[in-house]
Amino acid sequence: VPLHVPTRLHILAAGVSGCSWCRRLYKELPYVAEVVGVSYSKGKEVVKIQQEILVNTKQQSFIVIGKQGATIKDIQERAIATLEKTLGTIVRLQLSVKIRSKAQWH
């Protein structure tokens, strides 16, 4: 399914990942990050999701990633647990952090 045609899976996955990073980083990064879907595929037993967390600065990307990737791993694990419970299937979630260009800033 093309990403410009949102499905329930696209919306659910972005919402869950967004909530996961908010719960983990709400004090450090209020209102500065956005979760964007890159790709989604649904097989018989596994849903594969690739998403980007967009931030405004390099410093913000360091905060989201955390020391030795611990923060983004925690965000990923929380999102996977929620998605697997909700969807009733195995979820493979890949998160990456990207710095927005100034043209993308809201």
C-alpha positions as CSV (number, residue, x, y, z in Angstrom):
1,V,0.0,0.0,0.0
2,P,1.5,3.4,-0.9
3,L,2.3,5.6,2.0
4,H,0.3,8.5,0.6
5,V,-2.8,6.4,1.1
6,P,-3.1,6.0,4.9
7,T,-4.6,2.8,6.1
8,R,-5.7,1.9,9.6
9,L,-2.3,0.2,10.1
10,H,-0.4,3.3,9.0
11,I,-2.4,5.5,11.4
12,L,-2.3,3.1,14.3
13,A,1.5,2.4,14.0
14,A,2.3,6.1,13.8
15,G,0.1,6.9,16.7
16,V,1.5,4.1,18.9
17,S,5.2,5.0,18.1
18,G,4.4,8.7,18.7
19,C,2.8,7.9,22.1
20,S,5.8,5.8,23.0
21,W,8.3,8.5,22.4
22,C,6.1,11.1,24.1
23,R,5.9,8.9,27.2
24,R,9.6,8.4,27.2
25,L,10.7,12.0,26.3
26,Y,7.9,14.4,27.2
27,K,10.1,16.5,29.5
28,E,13.0,16.7,27.2
29,L,11.4,17.2,23.8
30,P,7.8,18.5,24.1
31,Y,6.3,19.1,20.7
32,V,9.5,18.8,18.6
33,A,9.3,15.3,17.1
34,E,7.1,13.7,14.6
35,V,6.7,10.0,13.6
36,V,6.5,9.4,9.8
37,G,5.9,6.1,8.2
38,V,8.4,5.0,5.6
39,S,7.1,1.5,4.7
40,Y,4.6,-1.1,5.9
41,S,4.1,-4.7,4.9
42,K,1.7,-7.2,6.3
43,G,2.4,-10.9,5.9
44,K,0.5,-13.9,7.2
45,E,2.3,-13.9,10.5
46,V,4.4,-10.7,10.7
47,V,3.8,-7.0,10.2
48,K,6.9,-5.1,9.2
49,I,6.9,-1.4,9.8
50,Q,9.7,1.1,9.1
51,Q,9.3,4.6,10.6
52,E,11.3,7.8,11.0
53,I,11.3,10.1,14.0
54,L,11.8,13.6,12.7
55,V,13.5,16.2,14.9
56,N,14.6,19.8,14.4
57,T,18.2,19.7,15.6
58,K,21.2,17.3,15.9
59,Q,21.0,17.7,19.7
60,Q,17.4,16.5,19.7
61,S,18.5,13.5,17.7
62,F,21.1,12.6,20.3
63,I,18.3,12.8,23.0
64,V,16.0,10.5,21.1
65,I,18.7,8.0,20.3
66,G,20.1,8.1,23.9
67,K,23.3,6.7,25.2
68,Q,24.3,3.7,23.1
69,G,20.8,3.7,21.5
70,A,19.1,2.9,24.8
71,T,16.3,5.5,24.5
72,I,15.3,4.7,20.9
73,K,15.4,1.0,21.8
74,D,13.1,1.6,24.8
75,I,10.7,3.6,22.5
76,Q,10.8,0.7,20.0
77,E,10.1,-2.0,22.5
78,R,7.2,-0.1,24.0
79,A,5.7,0.5,20.6
80,I,6.2,-3.2,19.5
81,A,4.5,-4.4,22.7
82,T,1.5,-2.2,22.2
83,L,1.2,-3.0,18.5
84,E,1.5,-6.8,19.0
85,K,-1.2,-6.7,21.7
86,T,-3.5,-4.6,19.5
87,L,-2.9,-6.4,16.2
88,G,-2.6,-9.9,17.7
89,T,0.5,-10.7,15.5
90,I,4.3,-10.4,15.5
91,V,5.5,-6.9,14.7
92,R,8.9,-6.0,13.4
93,L,9.4,-2.3,13.9
94,Q,12.4,-0.3,12.6
95,L,12.8,3.2,13.9
96,S,15.4,5.7,12.7
97,V,15.9,9.4,13.7
98,K,16.3,12.1,11.0
99,I,16.8,15.8,11.3
100,R,14.3,17.8,9.4
101,S,15.4,20.4,6.8
102,K,14.3,23.9,7.7
103,A,11.7,23.7,5.0
104,Q,10.0,20.8,6.9
105,W,9.7,22.7,10.2
106,H,6.1,23.4,11.3
